[in-house]
């Protein structure tokens, strides 16, 4: 799922519906309200596209509510009752200019989704 070969897309057999770049950002699996002391891990659903050659650098950033939750990598720990706003980030390695190696140009694009986490 992290690169073209694993996703089953063959760059030699393009059809009209194959997208070069993602048509949407990342998505995360829904998490319900947490109780104080609960721990949960964010699961990211990555978009596929022909020019994405890998995903990495996943992390959670707390935008509001640093007293409500704590984060480490993609794990959230509920600290006190309340609501926190987070941003889940993932970096894609994207082919932006074709050619033969070493003339191919890759860039790292950051995709993100923002959501709220409730602690009861």
C-alpha positions in Angstrom: 0.0 0.0 0.0 3.0 2.3 0.5 4.2 2.2 -3.0 3.1 1.5 -6.6 4.1 -2.1 -6.7 2.3 -3.0 -3.5 -0.9 -1.1 -4.5 -1.2 -3.2 -7.6 -1.0 -0.3 -10.0 1.2 -0.9 -13.0 2.8 2.3 -14.5 2.9 0.6 -17.9 -0.8 0.0 -18.1 -2.6 3.3 -17.6 -6.3 3.7 -18.1 -8.5 6.8 -18.2 -9.4 6.6 -14.5 -5.9 6.3 -13.1 -5.0 9.6 -11.3 -1.4 10.9 -11.3 -1.9 12.8 -8.0 -4.4 12.1 -5.2 -7.9 13.4 -5.7 -8.4 13.8 -1.9 -6.3 14.1 1.2 -5.7 11.5 3.9 -8.5 10.2 6.0 -8.5 8.6 9.4 -10.7 5.9 10.9 -13.3 7.3 13.2 -12.6 7.2 16.9 -15.4 7.5 19.5 -15.3 9.4 22.8 -12.5 8.4 25.1 -12.6 7.9 28.9 -9.9 9.4 31.1 -6.9 7.0 30.9 -7.9 5.5 27.6 -5.3 5.0 24.8 -6.1 4.8 21.1 -4.1 4.7 17.9 -5.0 6.7 14.8 -5.3 4.6 11.7 -4.7 6.5 8.5 -6.3 5.7 5.1 -4.0 6.9 2.4 -5.2 8.0 -1.1 -3.6 6.2 -4.0 -2.2 7.8 -7.1 0.4 6.9 -9.7 2.9 9.5 -8.8 3.1 8.7 -5.1 6.1 6.5 -4.3 5.6 6.2 -0.5 4.2 7.6 2.7 6.0 8.4 5.9 6.5 11.0 8.6 3.1 10.4 10.2 2.4 12.4 13.3 -0.3 14.1 15.4 -0.2 17.8 16.2 -2.4 19.1 19.0 -4.0 22.4 17.8 -6.2 23.0 20.9 -6.6 21.0 24.1 -3.1 20.2 25.2 -4.4 19.6 28.7 -7.1 17.2 27.5 -4.9 14.7 25.6 -1.3 13.7 25.1 0.1 12.3 21.8 3.1 10.3 20.8 3.5 9.3 17.1 0.0 8.2 16.2 -1.1 7.3 19.7 -3.5 9.5 21.8 -3.8 9.2 25.6 -6.9 10.8 27.3 -5.9 12.9 30.3 -8.9 14.9 31.5 -12.5 15.4 30.3 -12.9 17.9 27.5 -12.4 18.3 23.7 -9.2 18.7 21.8 -8.6 19.6 18.2 -5.8 17.7 16.4 -4.2 17.6 13.0 -3.0 14.2 11.6 -0.1 14.7 9.2 1.5 12.4 6.6 4.2 13.1 4.1 4.0 11.6 0.6 7.0 11.3 -1.8 5.7 12.5 -5.1 7.2 12.3 -8.6 6.9 15.8 -10.0 9.1 15.5 -13.1 9.7 12.3 -15.1 12.8 11.3 -16.9 15.5 8.7 -16.4 17.4 8.5 -13.1 19.0 10.7 -11.9 16.9 13.3 -13.7 13.6 12.4 -12.0 12.5 15.1 -9.5 10.7 14.0 -6.3 9.1 16.3 -3.7 7.7 15.7 -0.3 4.1 16.9 0.0 2.3 17.1 3.4 -1.3 15.9 3.6 -3.4 16.4 6.7 -6.8 16.1 8.2 -8.1 17.9 11.3 -10.6 16.5 13.8 -11.8 16.7 17.3 -11.2 14.2 20.1 -13.7 14.1 23.1 -12.7 12.8 26.5 -15.5 12.0 29.0 
